[in-house]
Amino acid sequence: MSPGKQNHRPLVVGMTGGIGSGKSTAARLFAELAVPIIDTDLIARELVEPGQPALAAIVLRFGSDILDGHGRLDRARLRARVFGDPAERRDLESILHPAIRREVGARLAQLDSAYCIVVIPLLLESGQRDLVDRVLVVDCPVEVQIDRATARDGVTRAQVEAILGAQVSRSERLAAADDVLSNEASLDALRVRVHALHDRYLALARAPVGRR
């Protein structure tokens, strides 16, 4: 343990939300407050870089046609394939989720902070609630999600609706939330809400682990 490193476990806040809800923006605002961010989407990208064991396992399961001409994972092709077949999606998750979970655990063990944010888009769908102390849902109306996702990703409304259909519903997500971060207005409004949650999490982090 390095000098000055605190011997305690940080409060772990799992951030989730449907496609287009604004998780990345919210995470960036927390990062501006010097809160450590562990983003499982970024970890997943690292795990499927050429030469990584997870990529080899994916190619073994799905075939080399899910690679591009440079030997890298063609994420769009794989995404289209697994969203069309629940069994294949489960196979992909069985490869990636354990590896992501191990990496999240390793990064949490290195933290010296009051609390941290772990961004897990499929936190509820993948049964990873036990990884976190609290569930923070970034929320907005479904129509706003669709508008944002189509504008951001250049996909059709039908494609976004298919992704929404593979995720838990807005009502289920809200029912599972310990905290809700409403993101249907301006960036400034979201920043105010993030700052309020930051103060709340700092206070919770000072509480005994069993009372968080």
GIFENCOR-V635545 format. One record per residue. N is the residue number from 1. RES is the residue in three letters. PSI is psi in radians with two decimals (none if undefined). Layout:
N	RES	PSI
N	RES	PSI
This chain:
1	MET	2.28
2	SER	2.73
3	PRO	2.32
4	GLY	-0.13
5	LYS	2.29
6	GLN	2.44
7	ASN	1.25
8	HIS	2.81
9	ARG	2.24
10	PRO	2.72
11	LEU	2.20
12	VAL	2.00
13	VAL	2.08
14	GLY	2.00
15	MET	2.25
16	THR	3.05
17	GLY	2.74
18	GLY	2.99
19	ILE	2.36
20	GLY	0.13
21	SER	-0.37
22	GLY	0.51
23	LYS	-0.75
24	SER	-0.72
25	THR	-0.78
26	ALA	-0.74
27	ALA	-0.68
28	ARG	-0.67
29	LEU	-0.66
30	PHE	-0.68
31	ALA	-0.58
32	GLU	-0.38
33	LEU	0.24
34	ALA	0.46
35	VAL	2.24
36	PRO	2.36
37	ILE	2.20
38	ILE	1.95
39	ASP	1.98
40	THR	-0.42
41	ASP	-0.73
42	LEU	-0.68
43	ILE	-0.76
44	ALA	-0.68
45	ARG	-0.70
46	GLU	-0.65
47	LEU	-0.37
48	VAL	0.33
49	GLU	2.66
50	PRO	2.35
51	GLY	-0.17
52	GLN	2.50
53	PRO	-0.63
54	ALA	-0.67
55	LEU	-0.72
56	ALA	-0.71
57	ALA	-0.65
58	ILE	-0.75
59	VAL	-0.70
60	LEU	-0.67
61	ARG	-0.72
62	PHE	-0.16
63	GLY	2.78
64	SER	-0.16
65	ASP	-0.08
66	ILE	0.14
67	LEU	2.65
68	ASP	-3.02
69	GLY	-0.20
70	HIS	0.15
71	GLY	0.25
72	ARG	2.75
73	LEU	2.24
74	ASP	1.62
75	ARG	-0.66
76	ALA	-0.73
77	ARG	-0.76
78	LEU	-0.71
79	ARG	-0.78
80	ALA	-0.63
81	ARG	-0.82
82	VAL	-0.50
83	PHE	-0.34
84	GLY	-0.06
85	ASP	1.82
86	PRO	-0.61
87	ALA	-0.71
88	GLU	-0.62
89	ARG	-0.73
90	ARG	-0.65
91	ASP	-0.75
92	LEU	-0.75
93	GLU	-0.62
94	SER	-0.40
95	ILE	-0.82
96	LEU	-0.73
97	HIS	-0.77
98	PRO	-0.67
99	ALA	-0.71
100	ILE	-0.76
101	ARG	-0.74
102	ARG	-0.73
103	GLU	-0.68
104	VAL	-0.80
105	GLY	-0.72
106	ALA	-0.69
107	ARG	-0.64
108	LEU	-0.65
109	ALA	-0.35
110	GLN	-0.11
111	LEU	2.53
112	ASP	1.40
113	SER	2.80
114	ALA	-0.76
115	TYR	2.94
116	CYS	2.83
117	ILE	2.20
118	VAL	1.97
119	VAL	1.99
120	ILE	1.62
121	PRO	-0.68
122	LEU	0.69
123	LEU	-0.83
124	LEU	-0.71
125	GLU	-0.56
126	SER	0.06
127	GLY	0.67
128	GLN	0.40
129	ARG	-0.53
130	ASP	-0.20
131	LEU	-0.38
132	VAL	2.80
133	ASP	-0.61
134	ARG	2.61
135	VAL	2.10
136	LEU	2.05
137	VAL	2.14
138	VAL	2.11
139	ASP	2.51
140	CYS	2.87
141	PRO	2.62
142	VAL	-0.69
143	GLU	-0.61
144	VAL	-0.72
145	GLN	-0.83
146	ILE	-0.79
147	ASP	-0.78
148	ARG	-0.78
149	ALA	-0.70
150	THR	-0.69
151	ALA	-0.69
152	ARG	-0.78
153	ASP	-0.13
154	GLY	0.58
155	VAL	2.95
156	THR	2.85
157	ARG	-0.70
158	ALA	-0.67
159	GLN	-0.71
160	VAL	-0.72
161	GLU	-0.59
162	ALA	-0.70
163	ILE	-0.76
164	LEU	-0.66
165	GLY	-0.39
166	ALA	-0.12
167	GLN	2.85
168	VAL	2.74
169	SER	2.84
170	ARG	-0.74
171	SER	-0.68
172	GLU	-0.70
173	ARG	-0.78
174	LEU	-0.62
175	ALA	-0.48
176	ALA	-0.09
177	ALA	2.44
178	ASP	-0.57
179	ASP	2.55
180	VAL	2.27
181	LEU	1.77
182	SER	2.26
183	ASN	1.09
184	GLU	0.01
185	ALA	-2.42
186	SER	2.91
187	LEU	-0.68
188	ASP	-0.70
189	ALA	-0.71
190	LEU	-0.71
191	ARG	-0.72
192	VAL	-0.75
193	ARG	-0.64
194	VAL	-0.74
195	HIS	-0.66
196	ALA	-0.73
197	LEU	-0.64
198	HIS	-0.82
199	ASP	-0.70
200	ARG	-0.76
201	TYR	-0.61
202	LEU	-0.69
203	ALA	-0.75
204	LEU	-0.62
205	ALA	-0.44
206	ARG	-0.23
207	ALA	2.72
208	PRO	2.59
209	VAL	-0.74
210	GLY	-0.17
211	ARG	0.25
212	ARG	none
